[in-house]
Amino acid sequence: MNTTDSATVESLRPVWRGVLAASYQALERTVAGVRDGQEDNVTPCSQWSVTQVIQHAAGDQLAYAMKLGVGNGPAYDPFAPSGTVDGTAAGLVKEAVEQTAAAWATVSDDTATVPTPLPHGDLPTPVAAVMCALDAAVHAWDIAVATGQPSPLDDELAGHLLAAARGIVEPLRQWGAYAAVVEADGAPSATPVVDELLRYLGREPR
């Protein structure tokens, strides 16, 4: 199921590689900022600890890489993370991001569609890439909130992520990938687009 319109696809076409890079950087930096003793902190993904969100985020990236023809995918179910990491969480994420970045590097700019691990299947390349980025960026935010770090999102990045999300996320809610939209509370914010994205993904910005 692809509900993304052509205008959205074209708006994301010149930026998708940069959006991916920024989102990967956000995830890696945030995971690197987790301090000893914070691994079991509760996150906005209320059923998961910090370590479980990290495992989930890494697993999702490996699933995208596999769909693009690189690697064998995660060795565990990203939707049932154990909370125990072999090695370091930073190492797990670094390996996943490097593999997925390598996979996207094989995709040429004129590739019309690519396969994804989403129920939608194949999606227009810019949308698929930004949805992959969205997964990394929003979980970076989850981890940052849980560990007292600054938000890794800004309005420019959030605007691109929101453009892709509006066409794709809605049917994913029935599988529990995202919660229901959170209504705005009217409080002013220095990052209104970030707040809009987070609320759309079922998160309370503050």
Secondary structure, DSSP 4 states (H G I P E B T S, - for coil): -----HHHHHHHTTTHHHHHHHHHHHHHHHHHTPPTT-TT-B-SSTT-BHHHHHHHHHHHHHHHHHHTTSS---SS-TTS--S--SS-HHHHHHHHHHHHHHHHHTS-TT--EE--SSTT-SEEHHHHHHHHHHHHHHHHHHHHHHHTPPPS--HHHHHHHHHHHHHHSGGGGGGTSS-PPPPP-----S-HHHHHHHHHTT----
